[in-house]
Each structure stands twice: as structure tokens, then as C-alpha cells.
């Protein structure tokens, strides 16, 4: 299945955004930026964030009005008829989105997101209505299919997260319903599954055919790392065991395999941090900081020394001190890391000057085609790739 957007136009838009960053950092002149923007102009309607938010709200209000009128016409129907009408309405909204807006060159304009989320909600809600909101397994599967379709077709990040949560929900539900030993191995199963998913996504990211979905893959990569950590975190496992699996802990009793979860709570953030530095992986580094903070919270939750205000002050002071030390340490490039302007480092291996000259002197003007059919893309995505 292809994306609904023309991959070359997506690439041009990403390139213009990147060269605008160059201009803002003084990497190129304003005139050079204008020349490049003109050479790689795209017919997409993609306003700034404030306009997109306003259009999103306005579109939702308009859709609510239309939905209300349609709802009045079927208000007296039975539940099955209403559910089927919701499914048809949701699928029709997807069709209208592509023909009336994406077909008119809207690209994440606020209008497209509002209609897409609206379509997802009515499609899933209609299926849930047919099951009388009791078929958990079926609802989760429909959520996975609808959200995956939206994430892939429309390059949407929120539905990417929701698709991944639906996938996790399916896994958890099946093991939970199986009972017995299956419930006890849920954390270990999640660690294995999302570890495999993480490495699979890493391979996809290196495949030029999936460049258009780079940002989606980054989201999946990050969420997978969080699921791996959460599956091994002592606090998460203990609280879920007590609240969902009716585990009764009397006196000084502890959860099964407690020593392993203590170990995972400590070692996973350290492993993320180590491999993040070793492989110069920004995703690993950022996630490692989040889970490291939660590990400290976990240990504090179960082994408090009292005087919370003193603990918070000491921890805050330590974090500020570490930040200051890192800022000083990374003033120069150390093994590929630096605290200075990383823009030039990102493009250090490219002949940017030659690229700018070729565009500003009119030597390599891109011609935008009229075909709006989507494609897998060799060089598209939410951010410009490292080759043109």
C-alpha cells in the first residue's frame, strides 16, 4: 500500500524546511534560501502550526454539525443499523479526505488530521457497536488495522502510537485470558517481542524504500524501547500483578522473579545510555534519560529515606550539575558528540556549497509533476535525508 501523498513533494517540503534551518543558523544567505525554495517549491498546502491548530478546531466543529444532522435522521433506528451507519460514515470520511482535501494538495493542514481522526473514530466505534462493546479482541484488532492504515497511508504519528498500543493490547489480552503460567510470563514475552520489533524497525530505517515513513519508524522505535523498559520495571510489574492479576502479597512477600525485575529496572536504562553513546543513537539517548528518571522514582517509591523535599533538592542539584558538566565537556567534538551547533556537523560530509550554488545559479531546477499518486519513495519523509 502506498502513501496518499506524492513522495517527491513530501521530500521537497522537507528539504525546504531543512534549508530554512540553514538560513536561520547563518549557514546560507536569505537569497540563497529563496532560490532553493523556488527551485524545490511544492504545491502542498501546509500552513504554520498556529493556522493548523485553528483549522483543526474549525474542521472538528464543522464535522460535529454534519454528524449531528445525520444522527437525527437515524436516531430512531436500532443499534445494529446505527453501528453499520457509523462504519459507512467513517469509511466515507476516509474517501472524502483523499478526494476533497489530499487530492487538492492538503498536507497535514489541520483539516486532514481532523477528518482522519474523525474517520478512525466512527469506523472503530461502529464495529464496537456491532459487538455491543463486548468483543475486546475484535475491537483491538480493528483498532490495530484502522490505526495502522492511517499511520501508513497518511504518515500520521499519533495513529502510529495508537496502532502500537493496540498491538500491545492484543498481546496482553490473549496472554491474560489464557491464565496460569501465561500471565506470569507476560513481562518476559513483551521484552522479547518488542526487542524483535525494535531491531526490525532499525532495519527498515536503513532501507531507502521506507524513507517516507522515517518519522513513523522513529516513533515505533521509541515506543518499543519504552515497552521493553516498562515490561522489566519492578514498579510496573508489581502494580499490574496486584491490580489486574489479583496477586496477594502478605507481609514481606514479593512478586515472582522479583530479583530479575530489580535487575532490569537498573540495567536497562544503563544499557540504553551506554549503547546510545557507543552507537551515537539519539533515540536511545533520549529514551535512556526518561527511563533512568523513572528508575530513580521506582527505587524511591519502595525504599524512601524520608524527607522528600531534601531528596528532591539533592536530585535536582545533581541533575543541574551533570548538565553543566556535560555542556562544558561537549564544547568540543568528542567521539562524534558535541554541544555546539550540530547543523554543520550533520551536513559535514556533503558538498552543501556545491548544492547551494547549483540551485542559486539555476543549474539544477526540479520540476514538479502533476501526478498526485503516492509512492514508497526513495528519499522522502518528515525530515530531509542525507542525500539529494
Secondary structure, DSSP 4 states (H G I P E B T S, - for coil): ---SS-HHHHHHHHHHHHHHHHHHTTSS-HHHHHHHHHHT----B---HHHHHHHHHHHHHHHHHHHHHHHHHTTTS-HHHHHHHHHHHHHHHHHHIIIIIGGGTB-S-SHHHHHHHHHHHHHHHHHHHHTTT--HHHHHHHHHHHHHHHHHHH--HHHHHHHHHHHHHHHHHHHHHH-THHHHTHHHHHHHHHHHHHHHHHHHHT-GGGGGGHHHHHHHHHHHHHHHHHHH-HHHHHHHHHHHS-----TT---TTHHHHHHHHHHHHHHHHHHHHHHT-HHHHHHHHHHHHHHHHHHHHHS--S-HHHHHHHHHHHHHHHHHHHHHHTTS-BTTB-SS-HHHHHTTTS-HHHHHHHHHTTSS-----S-------SS-SSS--S--
